[in-house]
């Protein structure tokens, strides 16, 4: 009887023990809650976050003109990639030429990253290591409260050893290789009990990235590229884990870093992206020991470049005609074009090529996809002179009616620019195909010569007969048979330079008239 009572008591005690343990476990689980990590993309700075100055000279384009020959220049433009419009944005009729927010790029699969958690005093709570996979949403369990979440990753998966188990304010990393491509994120989050709390992580690249491209389509292929370097590139940088700021130790030294091109021949050559520690310099230098294009061989040097920490740059070298001096003005070596892929204004590689079609007074060209019959500010941009947007900005402009009249007069039968190379009575204007072959190239009008100049045709102003779109979406009858060019606005509105004539004609078919605001024309720019 006694043994039975003892056994019963033991059973009751045991049940009470497990019941209490179960209640404690449930209570402990209620006191903890889940933070789900949503990570998929990365960004670069759109301005310099370390100095607090945004969207000033750090995020603007910087262009320099390098004289290559008497006929051609290389226009070098260093610009933040975040300011460039992608083709799909351009074609979706957005008028704004610059991205409003930094461009997000997918995080490569297999990227290793670490999430560390600190309380509001900066005391260590926990950290976890992860490897990124598609659709991955890891979870961290913490007690309810407010925390600072910090994420770090490396673009080449070579993260330095970090002691997270200390005060967040004390964690400073010395990085000696920019190719680590350190990425960083920090955000305070209040974790609520009884729910899954979402933490959206977008990693920011802390180090500068530069890609160099060479475009020589205007005259031919690059034959060879010599040693290419960029400076400064400092030997070390310190990174504060509390806010991601960079500082340079006094012992850091500066040197040049080699730029490597994937190919060294072709009309368009692009380098492998490189990472730098530039220390927010405004005296950056890029040099190429030798650039060979056909028979041209010349070293290139760019100086006084502004290169800021944490910004992704593209440096573009684009070969352009230096300009053609006739009619007492310097005319561009080709018709005006706009490349929406990189938000670049420039000129056709050859006089023979059609440019874009432009409505008078607008800074973006007509879309030829059937959606842009007449001018529309949401498609064709803000009001202004698109010639002025060719790099370096402000060096070109639309020609005036007076300048077009001067061109006509100076190439007339008694004009100052008439060489009378064939007879004394005709103007120094001639209508023909660009190469004189009859069908191999486009029809247009040469200025400054009587007859087709043959092999020296690149030395003469040639206005191609690209016609115009007269309030229409399909090519009209003037395409290929007439020249229609915008002249700058006057008190009476914009004017048109109109060219006509058949192959073999002396260039008498030239006049100036009123431009129609619903017509999209070609543009030939003049130097400021």
C-alpha positions in Angstrom: 0.0 0.0 0.0 2.8 2.3 0.9 4.7 1.4 -2.2 1.7 2.3 -4.3 1.3 5.7 -2.8 5.0 6.4 -3.4 4.7 5.3 -7.0 1.7 7.5 -7.5 3.5 10.5 -6.0 6.5 9.9 -8.3 4.3 9.9 -11.3 2.6 13.1 -10.3 5.9 14.8 -9.6 7.3 13.6 -13.0 4.2 14.9 -14.8 4.5 18.2 -13.1 8.2 18.4 -14.0 7.7 17.7 -17.7 4.7 20.0 -17.7 6.7 22.9 -16.3 9.6 22.2 -18.7 7.2 22.2 -21.6 5.7 25.5 -20.4 9.2 27.0 -20.1 10.1 25.8 -23.6 6.9 27.3 -25.0 7.5 30.6 -23.1 11.2 30.7 -24.4 10.0 30.1 -28.0 7.5 32.9 -27.6 10.2 35.2 -26.3 12.2 34.6 -29.5 11.0 35.5 -33.0 12.2 35.2 -36.6 14.0 37.7 -38.9 13.8 36.6 -42.6 16.7 37.8 -44.8 15.7 38.9 -48.3 18.9 39.4 -50.4 19.2 39.4 -54.1 20.9 42.5 -55.5 23.7 45.0 -55.2 24.3 48.7 -56.0 27.1 51.2 -56.3 27.0 54.7 -54.9 25.2 57.3 -57.1 27.2 60.0 -55.3 29.9 60.3 -52.7 28.4 59.1 -49.4 31.6 59.6 -47.4 31.6 63.4 -47.7 27.9 64.0 -47.6 28.0 65.8 -50.9 25.6 64.3 -53.5 25.0 64.7 -57.2 27.7 67.3 -57.8 30.9 67.0 -59.7 31.4 63.4 -58.4 28.4 62.1 -60.4 28.8 64.3 -63.5 30.5 63.4 -66.8 34.0 64.6 -67.4 35.1 64.9 -71.1 38.4 65.7 -72.7 39.3 66.0 -76.4 42.5 64.4 -77.6 43.8 65.4 -81.0 44.7 62.2 -82.9 45.2 63.7 -86.4 44.2 66.8 -88.2 41.0 65.1 -89.3 40.1 63.1 -86.1 39.8 63.5 -82.4 39.4 61.0 -79.6 36.7 62.2 -77.2 37.3 60.7 -73.8 34.3 60.7 -71.4 34.5 59.4 -67.8 31.0 59.0 -66.4 29.3 57.2 -63.6 27.5 54.1 -64.8 24.6 55.0 -62.6 23.9 58.0 -64.7 23.5 56.0 -67.9 20.2 54.9 -69.3 19.7 51.4 -70.3 18.1 50.7 -73.8 14.8 49.5 -72.3 14.4 52.6 -70.3 15.1 54.8 -73.3 12.6 53.0 -75.5 9.9 53.2 -72.8 9.7 56.9 -73.6 11.2 58.3 -70.4 12.4 61.8 -71.0 14.7 62.1 -68.0 18.3 61.4 -69.1 19.5 60.2 -65.7 18.5 57.4 -63.4 16.7 58.6 -60.3 17.9 55.8 -58.2 21.0 53.5 -58.3 20.8 50.6 -60.6 20.4 47.2 -58.9 22.3 44.2 -60.3 21.7 40.6 -59.3 24.0 39.1 -56.7 26.0 36.3 -58.3 25.0 32.8 -57.2 27.6 31.3 -54.8 28.5 34.6 -53.2 29.5 34.1 -49.6 28.1 36.7 -47.1 27.7 37.2 -43.4 24.8 38.7 -41.4 25.8 40.1 -38.0 23.4 41.4 -35.3 24.1 44.0 -32.6 21.8 45.7 -30.1 21.3 49.5 -30.1 24.4 50.0 -27.9 26.5 48.1 -30.5 26.9 45.0 -28.3 27.3 41.7 -30.2 24.3 39.4 -30.4 25.0 36.8 -33.1 26.2 36.3 -36.7 25.7 33.7 -39.4 27.6 32.8 -42.6 25.7 32.0 -45.8 26.3 31.2 -49.4 23.8 32.9 -51.8 21.5 30.6 -53.8 18.5 31.5 -55.9 15.3 31.8 -53.8 17.3 31.6 -50.6 15.7 33.4 -47.6 17.7 32.5 -44.5 16.2 33.2 -41.0 17.8 34.5 -37.8 16.1 34.0 -34.4 16.4 36.7 -31.8 14.4 38.1 -28.9 12.0 40.9 -29.7 13.7 44.3 -29.7 15.6 46.8 -31.8 18.8 45.7 -33.5 21.4 46.8 -35.9 21.8 44.3 -38.8 25.1 44.4 -40.7 25.8 42.4 -43.9 29.2 42.0 -45.6 30.1 40.1 -48.8 33.0 39.9 -51.3 32.7 40.0 -55.1 35.5 37.5 -55.4 34.6 35.5 -52.2 37.8 36.5 -50.4 36.3 38.1 -47.3 38.9 39.1 -44.7 38.8 37.4 -41.2 36.4 39.5 -39.1 36.0 39.3 -35.3 32.3 40.1 -35.0 32.2 39.3 -31.3 33.0 42.8 -30.0 31.5 46.2 -29.9 30.4 47.2 -33.4 32.1 50.7 -33.1 35.4 49.0 -32.6 35.4 46.9 -35.8 37.6 48.4 -38.5 38.9 46.4 -41.4 42.1 47.2 -43.2 41.7 46.1 -46.8 44.8 45.9 -49.0 43.3 44.6 -52.3 40.4 46.4 -54.0 39.7 43.3 -56.1 38.1 41.9 -52.9 35.1 44.1 -54.0 33.8 44.5 -50.5 30.0 44.9 -50.3 28.2 46.3 -47.2 24.8 46.8 -45.8 23.5 48.1 -42.4 20.0 48.8 -41.2 18.3 49.1 -37.8 15.2 46.9 -37.5 12.7 46.6 -34.7 11.9 42.9 -34.3 8.3 42.2 -33.2 7.2 39.2 -31.3 5.0 36.5 -32.8 5.6 37.3 -36.5 8.2 36.8 -39.2 10.0 40.1 -39.6 11.4 40.9 -43.1 14.8 42.4 -43.6 15.4 43.5 -47.2 19.2 43.6 -47.9 20.7 45.4 -50.8 24.5 45.2 -50.7 26.5 48.3 -51.7 29.9 48.1 -53.4 32.4 50.1 -51.3 35.2 50.2 -53.8 35.5 52.0 -57.2 35.0 50.1 -60.4 36.1 51.4 -63.9 35.7 49.9 -67.3 37.5 51.4 -70.3 36.2 51.2 -73.9 37.7 52.3 -77.2 35.5 53.0 -80.3 37.3 53.7 -83.5 34.5 52.8 -86.0 34.9 56.2 -87.7 38.2 55.2 -89.4 38.8 51.5 -88.9 40.0 48.9 -86.5 42.5 49.2 -83.7 45.7 47.3 -84.6 47.3 47.3 -81.2 47.0 48.7 -77.7 50.1 49.3 -75.6 50.4 49.2 -71.8 47.5 50.9 -70.1 47.5 52.2 -66.5 45.3 54.2 -64.2 46.3 56.0 -61.0 46.1 56.7 -58.2 45.4 53.3 -56.6 46.3 53.3 -52.9 47.8 50.3 -51.1 45.2 50.1 -48.3 41.9 51.4 -47.0 40.2 51.1 -43.7 36.5 50.2 -43.6 34.3 51.0 -40.5 31.8 48.2 -40.0 29.5 50.5 -38.1 28.6 52.6 -41.1 30.7 51.4 -44.1 32.7 54.6 -44.3 36.2 54.5 -45.8 39.4 56.1 -44.5 42.9 55.9 -45.7 45.8 55.1 -43.3 48.7 57.5 -43.3 51.0 54.7 -44.3 49.0 54.0 -47.6 51.1 54.5 -50.7 49.9 55.3 -54.2 50.7 53.5 -57.5 49.3 52.8 -60.9 47.1 49.8 -61.7 47.2 48.0 -65.0 44.1 48.1 -67.3 43.7 44.8 -69.1 41.7 44.6 -72.4 40.0 41.4 -73.3 41.0 41.9 -77.0 43.5 44.4 -78.4 42.2 44.6 -81.9 38.8 45.5 -83.5 36.7 48.7 -83.9 35.3 48.4 -80.3 37.5 47.2 -77.6 36.5 46.9 -73.9 38.6 46.3 -70.8 38.0 43.9 -68.0 36.5 45.9 -65.1 39.0 46.9 -62.4 38.6 48.0 -58.8 40.5 50.9 -57.2 41.2 52.7 -54.0 41.3 56.3 -55.5 40.9 58.2 -52.3 38.4 60.7 -53.8 41.0 62.1 -56.1 40.5 65.0 -58.5 43.9 64.3 -60.2 43.4 60.9 -61.6 45.4 59.8 -64.6 44.8 57.2 -67.3 47.6 56.5 -69.9 47.9 54.2 -72.9 51.5 53.9 -74.0 50.5 53.5 -77.7 47.3 53.2 -79.6 47.6 52.0 -83.2 44.8 52.6 -85.7 45.9 51.8 -89.3 48.9 54.0 -90.0 48.2 56.1 -86.9 50.2 55.4 -83.8 50.0 57.6 -80.8 50.2 57.5 -77.0 47.2 58.7 -75.0 47.1 60.4 -71.6 44.1 61.8 -69.6 44.8 63.9 -66.5 42.9 65.7 -63.8 40.1 63.1 -63.6 37.7 63.1 -60.7 37.4 59.5 -59.4 35.5 59.0 -56.2 35.3 56.0 -53.8 32.5 53.6 -54.3 31.3 54.7 -57.7 31.1 52.6 -60.9 32.6 54.4 -63.9 32.7 53.9 -67.6 35.6 55.6 -69.5 34.8 55.8 -73.2 37.2 56.8 -75.9 35.2 57.6 -79.1 36.8 58.6 -82.3 35.1 61.5 -84.0 35.9 63.7 -87.0 37.5 66.9 -85.7 35.3 69.0 -88.0 35.3 70.4 -91.5 36.3 74.1 -91.9 34.2 75.6 -94.7 31.9 78.6 -95.0 33.9 80.3 -92.2 32.6 77.7 -89.7 33.7 74.3 -88.5 31.0 71.7 -89.3 30.8 68.4 -87.5 32.2 65.4 -89.4 28.8 63.6 -89.4 25.1 64.0 -88.7 23.9 64.1 -85.1 23.1 60.7 -83.4 22.0 59.6 -79.9 22.8 56.3 -78.4 20.2 55.4 -75.7 22.3 52.5 -74.4 24.8 54.9 -72.8 23.0 58.2 -73.1 25.6 59.5 -75.5 25.3 62.2 -78.2 27.8 62.1 -81.0 28.1 62.1 -84.8 27.9 59.4 -87.4 31.1 57.6 -88.2 30.9 58.7 -91.8 29.3 61.6 -93.7 27.6 58.9 -95.7 25.5 57.6 -92.8 22.1 58.8 -91.8 21.8 60.4 -88.3 18.8 60.3 -86.1 15.7 62.4 -87.0 14.9 65.3 -84.7 11.9 67.5 -84.1 12.9 71.2 -83.9 13.5 72.3 -80.3 13.7 68.8 -78.7 16.7 67.0 -77.2 15.8 63.4 -77.9 15.3 62.0 -81.4 12.1 60.7 -83.0 11.3 57.0 -82.3 10.8 55.1 -85.6 8.7 52.4 -84.1 5.3 54.0 -85.0 4.6 55.5 -81.6 6.1 59.0 -82.2 4.4 60.6 -85.2 4.6 64.1 -83.8 6.8 65.8 -81.1 6.0 64.6 -77.6 8.0 65.9 -74.6 7.6 62.5 -72.8 9.4 60.9 -75.7 11.5 63.6 -77.3 12.9 65.1 -74.1 13.1 68.6 -72.8 13.5 71.8 -74.9 17.0 72.7 -76.0 19.8 72.3 -78.5 20.8 68.6 -78.8 24.1 69.6 -80.5 25.2 71.1 -77.1 24.9 67.7 -75.5 27.7 66.2 -77.5 30.8 65.6 -75.3 32.4 67.8 -74.2 29.1 69.5 -73.5 28.7 73.0 -74.9 31.3 72.7 -77.7 28.8 72.2 -80.5 25.5 73.9 -81.4 22.8 74.1 -84.2 23.9 76.3 -87.1 22.1 79.6 -87.6 20.3 80.7 -90.7 23.0 83.3 -91.2 25.7 80.6 -91.1 23.9 78.5 -93.6 23.5 81.5 -95.9 27.2 82.1 -95.5 28.0 78.5 -96.5 25.9 78.9 -99.6 27.5 82.3 -100.5 31.1 81.1 -99.9 30.6 78.0 -102.0 28.8 79.9 -104.8 30.2 80.6 -108.2 32.1 83.6 -106.9 32.5 82.4 -103.3 35.7 82.5 -101.2 35.6 78.7 -100.7 35.2 77.9 -104.4 38.4 76.4 -105.9 37.1 76.5 -109.5 38.8 73.2 -110.0 36.6 72.4 -113.0 35.2 75.7 -114.3 34.7 79.3 -113.3 30.9 79.3 -113.4 29.6 76.5 -111.2 29.3 76.6 -107.5 31.7 74.5 -105.3 28.9 72.1 -104.6 28.2 68.8 -106.2 25.5 66.2 -105.9 26.6 62.5 -106.0 26.8 59.3 -104.0 29.5 59.5 -101.3 32.0 57.3 -103.1 30.8 58.1 -106.7 29.9 54.5 -107.4 26.2 55.1 -108.3 24.7 52.7 -105.8 27.3 51.7 -103.2 26.7 54.7 -100.9 24.1 57.3 -100.3 23.3 60.4 -102.3 24.2 63.8 -101.0 25.8 67.2 -101.6 29.5 67.9 -101.4 30.6 71.4 -100.4 33.9 73.1 -101.4 34.6 71.2 -104.6 33.3 70.9 -108.2 32.8 67.2 -108.8 33.3 64.1 -106.7 36.5 64.3 -104.6 37.1 60.6 -104.8 39.6 59.2 -102.2 39.7 62.6 -100.4 36.0 62.7 -99.8 36.4 62.6 -96.0 38.0 66.0 -96.3 34.9 67.7 -97.5 31.5 68.5 -96.0 29.0 66.0 -97.4 25.4 66.5 -96.4 23.6 63.1 -97.0 20.2 63.1 -98.5 18.5 61.4 -95.5 15.2 63.3 -96.1 12.8 63.9 -93.3 9.6 62.5 -91.6 6.8 64.9 -92.4 4.3 64.2 -89.6 4.4 60.6 -90.5 5.6 57.2 -89.1 6.7 55.6 -92.3 9.6 56.7 -94.5 8.4 59.4 -96.9 9.5 60.1 -100.5 12.3 62.5 -99.4 14.3 59.8 -97.7 17.3 59.2 -99.9 16.4 61.9 -102.4 16.6 65.2 -100.5 18.5 66.7 -97.6 16.5 68.3 -94.8 18.4 69.9 -92.0 17.3 72.0 -89.0 18.7 75.5 -88.5 18.5 77.1 -85.1 15.4 79.0 -84.0 14.9 82.7 -84.7 12.1 85.1 -83.7 10.2 83.6 -86.6 10.8 80.0 -85.5 13.2 77.3 -86.6 14.4 77.2 -90.2 15.3 74.4 -92.6 18.3 74.0 -95.0 16.8 72.1 -98.0 19.0 70.3 -100.5 18.0 68.7 -103.8 19.5 67.4 -107.1 20.4 64.2 -108.8 23.8 62.5 -109.1 26.1 64.5 -111.3 24.3 67.9 -110.8 26.1 71.0 -109.8 24.8 72.0 -106.4 22.3 74.7 -107.3 19.4 72.9 -105.5 19.9 74.6 -102.1 17.6 77.0 -100.2 16.5 78.0 -96.8 12.9 77.9 -95.7 10.6 77.7 -92.7 10.8 74.5 -90.6 7.7 72.6 -89.7 7.4 71.7 -86.0 5.8 68.4 -86.8 8.6 67.3 -89.1 11.6 65.4 -87.9 14.9 66.4 -89.6 18.5 65.6 -89.8 21.0 67.8 -87.8 24.5 68.9 -88.7 26.2 70.8 -85.9 28.8 73.6 -85.9 31.5 74.4 -83.4 30.8 77.0 -80.8 
